[in-house]
Structures are given as C-alpha cells and as structure tokens.
C-alpha cells in the first residue's frame, strides 16, 4: 500500500481532499493511485505541494459558500419568474462558487494531468466547460 510522503509537505488526508476536489471517486484504488501521483509530483517539484494545498482550501471555501448561498432563500421556493434582470458591471466581478470550483478543478487537472486517474480528459471539468 502506498504511503503519502508527508516529508514533502503533504498532510495525511490531502489525498482524499484531492480526489473530492477533482470530482473523482473515493475508493481504495483511487486513494492508492492519487497517493502515487502526489508523491511523484512532490519529487518533480516540492514547491508544488503548497499551491495544491491552497487550492484544496479554496475548494473547501467554495463548497461552504455554495451551501450558504443555496440555503439563503429563507425557506422560500421560486415558483414563478417573469423577468430576469442582470446587474451590469465588470466582467467576472461577481463571485460564483460554481465557477470557482471549475477553476480549481482545471488547475488540479494541470497539476495531476499525467496521473492515470485523470487520463484522457477530466470529465467533471470538461462538463462544466461545455455547459
């Protein structure tokens, strides 16, 4: 069984966080594979561990924001909307947890793209791009 190289800066549990943030399955097989990939990435450049952990923290924050936004309807359910009106402003200035998750997943794909778990295209990220 593969062991996460904590001497490189990884923290036990980071492997599960990478799987979840990437939209991958959490299983014994996936855990083994991502540990191997994380250790290889740390061998290539130990300086990559910190930015990946930062992305994982940003993913957690985006998930919390999404939960907060989804729960802020004060118990009301939208049943009719006659007019949709959009606020004008600078492009990209409005925060969207969904866009943030897609951004994070895209960056994780860049870091772990050579890992067999991400092989051929990252379906979660690619689906967000297409929609």
N, C-alpha and C positions, 0 to 999 in steps of 0.2 A: 504494500500500500504506500502510495506517495505521501510525503510529508512536506507541508508548506515550509519554505525557507524563511523563518522568522528573523534570522540573522540579516537578511537582506532588507528588512523593514516591514515585511508583511505581518499582519496580525491575524492570529487564528480567528477564523470566521470570515475573513476577507474573501475566501474562495466562494462561500455561499452568497455573499453580497455581490460579487462579480456576476455569478450566474443569474441572480434575480434581476439586477440592474440591466443585464444584457437581454433579458427576456428568454433565457434558456431554462430548460428543465432542471430541477434539483433532484438528483439521483446519485447513487453511489458511483456509477460510471461517469457521470458529468463532473462530479466532485473530483474524482481521480484525474480526469483529463485536464480540468482547469488548473489544478494544482501543478501539474507538469508544465502547462503553458505559462503560469505565473512565475514559476521558478526559472524557466528558460528566459522569460522577459527580464527578470532581475539579473540574470547572468549577462545578457546583452548590454543592459544599462541599469544599474541600481538606482539611478536618478529618476527612473520612470515610476517607481513604486509610489512615491509621494503624490504625484499628479493623479494617478489612478485612484488612490485612496480619497483624494479631494473630490474626484468625480463621483465616487460612491457616496460621500457625504452630501453632495449636491443632489444626487438621485433621491436619497432619503428625504431631503428637504422638499424636493418637488412632489414626492408622494404625500408628504404631510400637507403641503399647500393644496394639492388636488383634493384630498379628503376634506380639508377645511372649506374649500370652495364648493364642493359637492354637497356639503351639509349646511350651507348657509342660506338655504331657501326658506328658513323659518317655518318649516312644516308645510309649505305651500307647494302645490303641483301645478305647473303650467299646463293649462288645458286649451288655451287659445291665444294666438299671437297674430294680430292683424298686420303690424308693421315692424320690420326690423330696422333699427337705426344704428348706424355705426359711428363711433366717435372718430373724428379726424385727428390726425397727429402725425408725428414722425413714424415712418415705417419701423416696425419691430420694437416700439417703445412699450407696448402693452405686454405684461408678463402672461405667459401661458404655460402651465405645468406640463401640458402635453408636448409643446414644442421643446421645453427644457429636457424632458425625458428622451425625446427623439435626438436632441443634440448630444446628450450624454451617451446614448446607445451608439450613435455614429462614431463618437470618439473612442469608445470601448472597442468597437469593431476595428478602428485603425490600430489600436494597441495590440489586439488579440486576433487580427485577421488571419494570421498564419496558423492559428490553433485549429485543429480538426473540428472542434465544436462549432466554429463559425464558417466552416467550409462552404465555398461557392456563393455565399451571399447571406447576409444576416436578415432573415425573414421579417423579424419584428420591425427593424429599422426600415427595410425596403418597403414594407406595407405602409408605414407612416409616410414615406416619401410619395407613394403612389396615391394616397387618399387626399 
